[in-house]
Amino acid sequence: MKSLALVIGNNDYECTTKLNNAVKDAQDVRSKLENLGFDVSLSTDFKHSQFGSIISEYKNKILSTKEDVVSLFFYSGHGIQI
């Protein structure tokens, strides 16, 4: 069984206040997951317009895996609904 994780941390935002610890939190989670045997994709401080492609790439990684997959998603940052 393959263990995959997408870990996202965003400190920098265009339309709201900057955060101080989201990227560090994501890096810490990545480290712990790698120690548990996860193949981790880490994305930090990207533009909102890039979010869809990051999710699509991770989805394609899951779908292209020939074995059973455990998938984990972690997000650290502002939660904003428009």
PyMOL commands that set and color helices and strands:
alter all, ss='L'
color gray80, all
select helices_A, chain A and resi 22-35+48-64
alter helices_A, ss='H'
color red, helices_A
select strands_A, chain A and resi 2-9+39-44+69-76
alter strands_A, ss='S'
color yellow, strands_A
deselect
rebuild
show_as cartoon
